[in-house]
Amino acid sequence: MNTEYKEIIIQLIIKLVLVVICNVIMVLAYYFNDKKNGVKGKAIKYEMIFFFGIWYVAVDFFKKLFSKKEKINKDFIKIACISVAAYMVFCFAVPKIVFPDTEKAPYFITYYDRYGNPYNSREKVVYYTKDGCEYTFNEDDFTYVCKYKPEGSEYKDTYDFSYVYLDRDGYLVLSDYIFECDENSSSDWIWYDKATDEYYMSADSARWNQKGILRSR
């Protein structure tokens, strides 16, 4: 399993654990309130709270709000406050601390560019040339499309992915010919250019982490 998908799974597991903790707190709030009032709550009720969490509390609130038999009392207000606080802490505050990029890239899969800027889609990741051009990858036709080009730049507007590489500094290298492939290489730097006597990585294989450090796919 590659590094990218390991990170996705880790994020999913952590967020699931946080939701479980949040919902357990809500279950306990209802359970101890029932115990305090001498009410024997049914198991199905606590199961519903555990699985639906804040949604159960919201439905319970409106049910009491419009009911003639049940009213919103101090005990329920305490439960609601505890539930909302748990929800805000474990479903918003903690994830933002653990995953600080969720504000800009609010989905589970987070991509980064050379400068550590986060994106929620691979097609939005910006690739930079040394002279300041900016390209993005089009997954429909496997081309790199220019999004910004400084005046005087001679690069084309689009390049087939076979002609696009990265140097060891993470800059985009756009070529008019396909580099030679060194099949004996054990790393991702398998593309050799005789003109520069340097090895390059296919841009398609490149990924950056949140610190802008280049890594393989």
C-alpha positions in Angstrom: 0.0 0.0 0.0 1.5 3.4 -1.0 2.0 6.3 1.4 -0.8 8.4 0.1 -3.5 5.7 0.8 -2.0 4.9 4.2 -2.5 8.5 5.2 -6.1 8.4 3.9 -6.8 5.3 6.0 -5.2 6.9 9.1 -7.3 10.0 8.7 -10.4 8.0 8.3 -9.6 5.9 11.4 -8.8 9.0 13.5 -12.0 10.8 12.5 -14.1 7.7 13.1 -12.6 7.3 16.6 -13.3 11.0 17.4 -17.0 10.5 16.3 -17.3 7.4 18.4 -15.9 9.3 21.5 -18.3 12.1 20.8 -21.3 9.8 20.6 -20.3 7.8 23.7 -20.3 11.1 25.7 -23.8 11.7 24.5 -24.9 8.2 25.5 -23.4 8.7 28.9 -25.2 12.1 29.3 -28.5 10.5 28.6 -27.8 7.4 30.7 -26.7 9.3 33.8 -29.7 11.6 33.5 -32.0 8.6 33.3 -30.4 7.1 36.3 -30.6 10.3 38.2 -34.4 10.5 37.5 -35.0 6.8 38.2 -35.8 6.0 34.6 -34.8 2.7 33.2 -33.8 3.6 29.6 -34.2 1.0 26.9 -31.1 -0.4 25.2 -32.5 0.6 21.8 -32.6 4.2 22.9 -28.9 4.2 23.8 -28.0 2.4 20.6 -29.9 5.1 18.6 -28.0 7.8 20.4 -24.7 6.0 19.8 -25.3 5.6 16.0 -27.0 8.9 15.3 -25.3 11.2 17.8 -26.0 14.9 17.5 -28.9 14.1 15.1 -30.7 12.1 17.8 -30.3 15.1 20.2 -31.6 17.5 17.5 -34.7 15.3 16.9 -35.2 14.9 20.6 -35.1 18.6 21.0 -37.8 19.3 18.4 -39.9 16.5 19.7 -39.9 18.0 23.1 -40.4 21.5 21.7 -43.6 20.6 20.0 -44.9 17.9 22.4 -47.7 18.6 24.9 -46.5 15.8 27.2 -42.7 16.2 27.2 -41.1 19.6 27.9 -37.6 21.0 27.6 -36.4 21.0 31.2 -33.1 21.8 32.9 -31.9 18.2 32.6 -32.4 18.1 28.9 -30.7 21.5 28.5 -27.7 20.0 30.3 -27.7 17.0 28.0 -28.0 19.3 24.9 -25.1 21.5 26.1 -22.9 18.5 26.8 -23.8 16.9 23.4 -23.2 20.1 21.4 -19.9 20.8 23.3 -18.7 17.2 22.6 -19.7 17.6 18.9 -17.9 20.9 18.5 -14.7 19.6 20.3 -14.4 16.1 18.7 -15.9 16.7 15.3 -14.5 20.2 14.6 -11.8 21.5 17.0 -9.7 18.3 17.4 -9.7 17.5 13.6 -8.6 21.0 12.8 -5.7 20.6 15.2 -4.8 17.1 14.0 -5.4 18.0 10.3 -4.7 21.7 10.0 -5.3 21.8 6.3 -9.0 20.8 6.5 -10.1 24.4 6.2 -8.6 24.7 2.7 -9.0 21.1 1.7 -11.9 19.7 3.7 -12.0 16.2 2.3 -10.2 13.1 3.4 -7.8 13.0 0.5 -5.4 15.9 0.6 -2.8 16.7 -2.0 0.0 19.2 -1.7 2.2 21.2 -4.1 5.8 22.1 -4.0 5.1 24.8 -1.4 2.9 22.7 0.8 -0.3 24.3 -0.3 -3.2 21.8 0.2 -5.8 20.7 -2.4 -8.7 18.3 -2.3 -8.2 17.1 -5.8 -5.2 16.0 -7.8 -6.3 18.1 -10.8 -6.1 21.3 -8.6 -2.4 20.7 -7.6 -0.2 23.4 -9.1 3.1 22.4 -10.7 5.7 25.1 -11.0 8.6 25.7 -13.4 11.7 27.5 -12.4 10.7 30.6 -14.4 7.3 30.9 -12.7 4.9 29.1 -15.0 2.1 27.2 -13.3 0.5 24.0 -14.7 -2.2 21.6 -13.5 -2.8 18.0 -14.5 -5.9 17.2 -16.6 -7.0 13.6 -15.8 -9.4 13.4 -18.8 -6.7 13.5 -21.5 -3.5 13.1 -19.4 -2.1 16.5 -20.2 -0.5 19.3 -18.2 -2.3 22.6 -18.8 -0.8 26.0 -18.3 -2.7 28.2 -15.8 -0.2 31.0 -15.6 2.7 32.0 -17.8 4.9 35.0 -17.2 5.6 37.3 -20.1 8.3 36.0 -22.4 7.9 32.4 -21.5 8.2 30.0 -24.5 6.5 27.0 -23.0 3.4 25.6 -24.7 0.0 25.8 -23.2 -0.4 22.0 -22.9 2.0 19.1 -22.7 1.3 15.4 -22.9 2.2 13.7 -19.6 5.0 11.7 -21.3 6.9 14.9 -21.9 6.6 16.3 -18.3 9.2 15.6 -15.6 10.3 17.0 -12.2 13.9 17.8 -11.2 15.3 17.1 -7.8 14.2 20.5 -6.5 10.6 19.7 -7.4 10.3 22.0 -10.4 8.5 21.1 -13.5 10.6 20.2 -16.5 8.8 20.5 -19.9 10.4 18.7 -22.8 10.0 18.4 -26.5 11.2 14.8 -26.4 10.8 11.8 -24.2 13.8 11.2 -21.9 15.5 7.8 -21.8 14.2 5.4 -19.2 16.8 3.7 -17.0 15.1 0.4 -16.2 17.9 -0.6 -13.9 17.2 2.3 -11.5 15.6 1.3 -8.2 14.3 4.8 -7.5 11.7 7.0 -9.1 14.5 9.0 -10.8 14.6 6.8 -13.8 14.3 9.4 -16.7 17.7 10.4 -18.1 18.3 13.5 -20.2 21.5 13.4 -22.2 21.3 17.2 -22.8 21.7 17.9 -19.1 23.2 14.7 -17.9 20.6 14.6 -15.1 18.0 12.1 -13.9 14.4 13.2 -13.5 11.1 11.9 -12.0 7.9 11.6 -14.0 5.6 14.4 -12.9 2.8 11.8 -12.8 4.7 9.9 -10.0 5.3 12.9 -7.8 3.6 13.8 -4.5 4.5 16.3 -1.9 3.8 16.3 1.8 2.4 19.2 3.8 5.9 20.5 4.3 6.5 20.6 0.5 8.9 17.7 0.6 8.9 15.7 -2.6 8.2 12.0 -2.4 7.3 9.2 -4.7 3.7 8.2 -5.5 
